[in-house]
Amino acid sequence: MRAALPEDLPHAVRLVEVAARHLERVEETNRHFNLTRIVSARDAAVKHVLDSVLPWKLFAGDGTVIDAGTGAGFPGIPLAVVLPETRVVLAESVGKKARFVQECVEALGLANVTVEARRAEEVLRDMREGLVAARAVAPIDRAVTLFAPALRRGMRALLYKGPDAEAEIAQAAAALRRSRVEARVVLRYELPDGLGGRAMVELRAAPRK
């Protein structure tokens, strides 16, 4: 993973250290209940950690990032390491997963991270600013419905998607029109070892006509 990290990634050395400890906890906990289907150590490093931080520049400069449906802590925990000045909120409605990430946050000493054991849309009701991150949470049409109230208040959402993101945006056209939300691909990148292409899709409220 160290060799694959971007040269300009902030706090890369600390990320490697923290990610190793985080993935050890994921692997141990995964033996007792299902946190992730990715069990290979190398695949986890690439598909979880590296995938989380490769689009880091899209999150830099935002005071708060809300990780919607963080699961085992991705992308929120890796992003919190490389962006220590950013407040990161891990929203997870499944109690066991929320307790797991809370224990990780405490063990890893991540002072800029808080955990909310609630659905992301409930957390967002209490917030007036911030950037929503969502990775493997829902198809775009469903994400639009979940996040539209926050988007209409001026927030944005960044969705981690696969290489067919434009097709998914097209399939969500009705939901986008109904919710008055715009979607566009703002970044593409490739994971190493032929593990696939990724696209970041931005959702924001459509301008009023």
Secondary structure as UniProt FT lines:
FT   HELIX           2..4
FT   TURN            7..8
FT   TURN            10..11
FT   HELIX           12..30
FT   TURN            31..32
FT   HELIX           41..44
FT   HELIX           45..50
FT   HELIX           51..53
FT   TURN            54..55
FT   HELIX           56..58
FT   TURN            59..61
FT   STRAND          64..68
FT   TURN            71..75
FT   HELIX           76..82
FT   TURN            84..85
FT   STRAND          87..91
FT   HELIX           95..108
FT   TURN            111..112
FT   STRAND          113..116
FT   HELIX           120..125
FT   STRAND          131..135
FT   HELIX           140..152
FT   TURN            153..154
FT   STRAND          156..161
FT   TURN            163..164
FT   HELIX           165..171
FT   HELIX           173..179
FT   STRAND          181..190
FT   TURN            193..194
FT   STRAND          197..205
//
